[in-house]
């Protein structure tokens, strides 16, 4: 690997279905964990009272699983629209640090 490998700050991509599922599943999992931690914290300090999901362990398991499931489900259902929009917009515009592909 060269020290002078070119990097780019912007790119246009269109994810395939498998990559979109991985991204939305990971985002759902992280969002579900965050939501469960926020709910547990608010219950501990007394700002809310948990009625349906009284167990913190249930929250920490159920919320991430449900969020990941729905993220994957909605990416599968919405993929045709996503692909159409990306095709017409010449890809999804992203910014960040991107390296030149090696393939």
PyMOL CGO cylinders between C-alpha atoms (Angstrom):
from pymol import cmd
from pymol.cgo import CYLINDER

trace = [
    CYLINDER, 0.00, 0.00, 0.00, 1.43, 3.31, -1.06, 0.3, 1, 1, 1, 1, 1, 1,
    CYLINDER, 1.43, 3.31, -1.06, 1.70, 6.38, 1.17, 0.3, 1, 1, 1, 1, 1, 1,
    CYLINDER, 1.70, 6.38, 1.17, 0.53, 8.50, -1.78, 0.3, 1, 1, 1, 1, 1, 1,
    CYLINDER, 0.53, 8.50, -1.78, -2.69, 6.63, -2.45, 0.3, 1, 1, 1, 1, 1, 1,
    CYLINDER, -2.69, 6.63, -2.45, -5.25, 9.07, -3.86, 0.3, 1, 1, 1, 1, 1, 1,
    CYLINDER, -5.25, 9.07, -3.86, -8.19, 9.99, -1.66, 0.3, 1, 1, 1, 1, 1, 1,
    CYLINDER, -8.19, 9.99, -1.66, -11.38, 11.77, -2.60, 0.3, 1, 1, 1, 1, 1, 1,
    CYLINDER, -11.38, 11.77, -2.60, -13.77, 13.89, -0.56, 0.3, 1, 1, 1, 1, 1, 1,
    CYLINDER, -13.77, 13.89, -0.56, -16.93, 13.22, -2.60, 0.3, 1, 1, 1, 1, 1, 1,
    CYLINDER, -16.93, 13.22, -2.60, -18.34, 10.33, -4.55, 0.3, 1, 1, 1, 1, 1, 1,
    CYLINDER, -18.34, 10.33, -4.55, -21.59, 9.08, -6.06, 0.3, 1, 1, 1, 1, 1, 1,
    CYLINDER, -21.59, 9.08, -6.06, -22.64, 5.51, -5.31, 0.3, 1, 1, 1, 1, 1, 1,
    CYLINDER, -22.64, 5.51, -5.31, -25.58, 3.19, -5.63, 0.3, 1, 1, 1, 1, 1, 1,
    CYLINDER, -25.58, 3.19, -5.63, -25.62, 0.39, -3.09, 0.3, 1, 1, 1, 1, 1, 1,
    CYLINDER, -25.62, 0.39, -3.09, -26.78, -3.04, -4.11, 0.3, 1, 1, 1, 1, 1, 1,
    CYLINDER, -26.78, -3.04, -4.11, -29.56, -4.64, -2.06, 0.3, 1, 1, 1, 1, 1, 1,
    CYLINDER, -29.56, -4.64, -2.06, -27.17, -6.63, 0.15, 0.3, 1, 1, 1, 1, 1, 1,
    CYLINDER, -27.17, -6.63, 0.15, -25.09, -3.55, 1.03, 0.3, 1, 1, 1, 1, 1, 1,
    CYLINDER, -25.09, -3.55, 1.03, -28.21, -1.49, 1.72, 0.3, 1, 1, 1, 1, 1, 1,
    CYLINDER, -28.21, -1.49, 1.72, -29.49, -4.24, 4.04, 0.3, 1, 1, 1, 1, 1, 1,
    CYLINDER, -29.49, -4.24, 4.04, -26.17, -4.29, 5.93, 0.3, 1, 1, 1, 1, 1, 1,
    CYLINDER, -26.17, -4.29, 5.93, -26.14, -0.50, 6.35, 0.3, 1, 1, 1, 1, 1, 1,
    CYLINDER, -26.14, -0.50, 6.35, -29.77, -0.17, 7.45, 0.3, 1, 1, 1, 1, 1, 1,
    CYLINDER, -29.77, -0.17, 7.45, -29.51, -3.19, 9.73, 0.3, 1, 1, 1, 1, 1, 1,
    CYLINDER, -29.51, -3.19, 9.73, -26.43, -1.75, 11.45, 0.3, 1, 1, 1, 1, 1, 1,
    CYLINDER, -26.43, -1.75, 11.45, -28.04, 1.68, 11.77, 0.3, 1, 1, 1, 1, 1, 1,
    CYLINDER, -28.04, 1.68, 11.77, -31.19, 0.09, 13.21, 0.3, 1, 1, 1, 1, 1, 1,
    CYLINDER, -31.19, 0.09, 13.21, -29.16, -1.95, 15.68, 0.3, 1, 1, 1, 1, 1, 1,
    CYLINDER, -29.16, -1.95, 15.68, -27.18, 1.08, 16.86, 0.3, 1, 1, 1, 1, 1, 1,
    CYLINDER, -27.18, 1.08, 16.86, -30.31, 3.24, 17.01, 0.3, 1, 1, 1, 1, 1, 1,
    CYLINDER, -30.31, 3.24, 17.01, -32.16, 0.58, 18.99, 0.3, 1, 1, 1, 1, 1, 1,
    CYLINDER, -32.16, 0.58, 18.99, -29.33, 0.29, 21.52, 0.3, 1, 1, 1, 1, 1, 1,
    CYLINDER, -29.33, 0.29, 21.52, -29.23, 4.08, 21.87, 0.3, 1, 1, 1, 1, 1, 1,
    CYLINDER, -29.23, 4.08, 21.87, -32.99, 4.28, 22.32, 0.3, 1, 1, 1, 1, 1, 1,
    CYLINDER, -32.99, 4.28, 22.32, -32.97, 1.48, 24.92, 0.3, 1, 1, 1, 1, 1, 1,
    CYLINDER, -32.97, 1.48, 24.92, -30.20, 3.21, 26.89, 0.3, 1, 1, 1, 1, 1, 1,
    CYLINDER, -30.20, 3.21, 26.89, -32.03, 6.55, 26.79, 0.3, 1, 1, 1, 1, 1, 1,
    CYLINDER, -32.03, 6.55, 26.79, -35.27, 4.93, 27.97, 0.3, 1, 1, 1, 1, 1, 1,
    CYLINDER, -35.27, 4.93, 27.97, -33.46, 3.09, 30.79, 0.3, 1, 1, 1, 1, 1, 1,
    CYLINDER, -33.46, 3.09, 30.79, -31.71, 6.29, 31.89, 0.3, 1, 1, 1, 1, 1, 1,
    CYLINDER, -31.71, 6.29, 31.89, -34.94, 8.31, 31.86, 0.3, 1, 1, 1, 1, 1, 1,
    CYLINDER, -34.94, 8.31, 31.86, -36.64, 5.60, 33.94, 0.3, 1, 1, 1, 1, 1, 1,
    CYLINDER, -36.64, 5.60, 33.94, -33.75, 5.50, 36.44, 0.3, 1, 1, 1, 1, 1, 1,
    CYLINDER, -33.75, 5.50, 36.44, -33.88, 9.26, 37.04, 0.3, 1, 1, 1, 1, 1, 1,
    CYLINDER, -33.88, 9.26, 37.04, -37.68, 9.18, 37.32, 0.3, 1, 1, 1, 1, 1, 1,
    CYLINDER, -37.68, 9.18, 37.32, -38.63, 11.28, 34.30, 0.3, 1, 1, 1, 1, 1, 1,
    CYLINDER, -38.63, 11.28, 34.30, -40.68, 8.42, 32.85, 0.3, 1, 1, 1, 1, 1, 1,
    CYLINDER, -40.68, 8.42, 32.85, -42.18, 5.23, 34.23, 0.3, 1, 1, 1, 1, 1, 1,
    CYLINDER, -42.18, 5.23, 34.23, -41.89, 2.03, 32.22, 0.3, 1, 1, 1, 1, 1, 1,
    CYLINDER, -41.89, 2.03, 32.22, -45.16, 0.13, 32.16, 0.3, 1, 1, 1, 1, 1, 1,
    CYLINDER, -45.16, 0.13, 32.16, -45.04, -2.27, 29.24, 0.3, 1, 1, 1, 1, 1, 1,
    CYLINDER, -45.04, -2.27, 29.24, -41.28, -2.91, 29.12, 0.3, 1, 1, 1, 1, 1, 1,
    CYLINDER, -41.28, -2.91, 29.12, -40.39, -2.85, 32.80, 0.3, 1, 1, 1, 1, 1, 1,
    CYLINDER, -40.39, -2.85, 32.80, -37.21, -4.90, 32.44, 0.3, 1, 1, 1, 1, 1, 1,
    CYLINDER, -37.21, -4.90, 32.44, -34.09, -3.06, 31.32, 0.3, 1, 1, 1, 1, 1, 1,
    CYLINDER, -34.09, -3.06, 31.32, -32.73, -6.29, 29.86, 0.3, 1, 1, 1, 1, 1, 1,
    CYLINDER, -32.73, -6.29, 29.86, -35.86, -6.68, 27.74, 0.3, 1, 1, 1, 1, 1, 1,
    CYLINDER, -35.86, -6.68, 27.74, -35.37, -3.14, 26.43, 0.3, 1, 1, 1, 1, 1, 1,
    CYLINDER, -35.37, -3.14, 26.43, -31.71, -3.74, 25.64, 0.3, 1, 1, 1, 1, 1, 1,
    CYLINDER, -31.71, -3.74, 25.64, -32.59, -6.86, 23.65, 0.3, 1, 1, 1, 1, 1, 1,
    CYLINDER, -32.59, -6.86, 23.65, -35.96, -6.03, 22.10, 0.3, 1, 1, 1, 1, 1, 1,
    CYLINDER, -35.96, -6.03, 22.10, -35.39, -2.46, 20.88, 0.3, 1, 1, 1, 1, 1, 1,
    CYLINDER, -35.39, -2.46, 20.88, -32.18, -3.16, 18.89, 0.3, 1, 1, 1, 1, 1, 1,
    CYLINDER, -32.18, -3.16, 18.89, -33.65, -6.35, 17.38, 0.3, 1, 1, 1, 1, 1, 1,
    CYLINDER, -33.65, -6.35, 17.38, -36.89, -4.61, 16.38, 0.3, 1, 1, 1, 1, 1, 1,
    CYLINDER, -36.89, -4.61, 16.38, -35.07, -1.58, 14.96, 0.3, 1, 1, 1, 1, 1, 1,
    CYLINDER, -35.07, -1.58, 14.96, -32.66, -3.76, 12.95, 0.3, 1, 1, 1, 1, 1, 1,
    CYLINDER, -32.66, -3.76, 12.95, -35.56, -5.90, 11.68, 0.3, 1, 1, 1, 1, 1, 1,
    CYLINDER, -35.56, -5.90, 11.68, -37.59, -2.91, 10.53, 0.3, 1, 1, 1, 1, 1, 1,
    CYLINDER, -37.59, -2.91, 10.53, -34.52, -1.26, 9.00, 0.3, 1, 1, 1, 1, 1, 1,
    CYLINDER, -34.52, -1.26, 9.00, -33.87, -4.38, 6.93, 0.3, 1, 1, 1, 1, 1, 1,
    CYLINDER, -33.87, -4.38, 6.93, -37.56, -4.79, 6.07, 0.3, 1, 1, 1, 1, 1, 1,
    CYLINDER, -37.56, -4.79, 6.07, -37.92, -1.20, 4.88, 0.3, 1, 1, 1, 1, 1, 1,
    CYLINDER, -37.92, -1.20, 4.88, -34.71, -1.40, 2.86, 0.3, 1, 1, 1, 1, 1, 1,
    CYLINDER, -34.71, -1.40, 2.86, -36.02, -4.50, 1.07, 0.3, 1, 1, 1, 1, 1, 1,
    CYLINDER, -36.02, -4.50, 1.07, -39.44, -2.95, 0.45, 0.3, 1, 1, 1, 1, 1, 1,
    CYLINDER, -39.44, -2.95, 0.45, -38.01, 0.43, -0.57, 0.3, 1, 1, 1, 1, 1, 1,
    CYLINDER, -38.01, 0.43, -0.57, -35.08, -0.84, -2.66, 0.3, 1, 1, 1, 1, 1, 1,
    CYLINDER, -35.08, -0.84, -2.66, -36.84, -0.44, -6.03, 0.3, 1, 1, 1, 1, 1, 1,
    CYLINDER, -36.84, -0.44, -6.03, -37.53, 3.23, -5.26, 0.3, 1, 1, 1, 1, 1, 1,
    CYLINDER, -37.53, 3.23, -5.26, -33.96, 3.73, -3.96, 0.3, 1, 1, 1, 1, 1, 1,
    CYLINDER, -33.96, 3.73, -3.96, -32.51, 2.15, -7.11, 0.3, 1, 1, 1, 1, 1, 1,
    CYLINDER, -32.51, 2.15, -7.11, -34.74, 4.29, -9.35, 0.3, 1, 1, 1, 1, 1, 1,
    CYLINDER, -34.74, 4.29, -9.35, -33.81, 7.52, -7.55, 0.3, 1, 1, 1, 1, 1, 1,
    CYLINDER, -33.81, 7.52, -7.55, -30.09, 6.67, -7.65, 0.3, 1, 1, 1, 1, 1, 1,
    CYLINDER, -30.09, 6.67, -7.65, -30.29, 5.80, -11.34, 0.3, 1, 1, 1, 1, 1, 1,
    CYLINDER, -30.29, 5.80, -11.34, -31.99, 9.10, -12.19, 0.3, 1, 1, 1, 1, 1, 1,
    CYLINDER, -31.99, 9.10, -12.19, -29.74, 11.18, -9.92, 0.3, 1, 1, 1, 1, 1, 1,
    CYLINDER, -29.74, 11.18, -9.92, -26.58, 9.38, -11.13, 0.3, 1, 1, 1, 1, 1, 1,
    CYLINDER, -26.58, 9.38, -11.13, -25.99, 7.85, -7.70, 0.3, 1, 1, 1, 1, 1, 1,
    CYLINDER, -25.99, 7.85, -7.70, -26.35, 8.77, -4.08, 0.3, 1, 1, 1, 1, 1, 1,
    CYLINDER, -26.35, 8.77, -4.08, -24.05, 11.70, -3.35, 0.3, 1, 1, 1, 1, 1, 1,
    CYLINDER, -24.05, 11.70, -3.35, -21.76, 11.12, -0.36, 0.3, 1, 1, 1, 1, 1, 1,
    CYLINDER, -21.76, 11.12, -0.36, -18.98, 13.13, 1.21, 0.3, 1, 1, 1, 1, 1, 1,
    CYLINDER, -18.98, 13.13, 1.21, -16.18, 11.96, 3.48, 0.3, 1, 1, 1, 1, 1, 1,
    CYLINDER, -16.18, 11.96, 3.48, -12.84, 10.25, 2.91, 0.3, 1, 1, 1, 1, 1, 1,
    CYLINDER, -12.84, 10.25, 2.91, -12.83, 7.73, 0.07, 0.3, 1, 1, 1, 1, 1, 1,
    CYLINDER, -12.83, 7.73, 0.07, -9.92, 5.73, -1.27, 0.3, 1, 1, 1, 1, 1, 1,
    CYLINDER, -9.92, 5.73, -1.27, -9.42, 4.61, -4.84, 0.3, 1, 1, 1, 1, 1, 1,
    CYLINDER, -9.42, 4.61, -4.84, -10.82, 1.09, -5.36, 0.3, 1, 1, 1, 1, 1, 1,
    CYLINDER, -10.82, 1.09, -5.36, -8.30, -1.72, -5.82, 0.3, 1, 1, 1, 1, 1, 1,
    CYLINDER, -8.30, -1.72, -5.82, -10.31, -4.00, -8.09, 0.3, 1, 1, 1, 1, 1, 1,
]
cmd.load_cgo(trace, "trace")
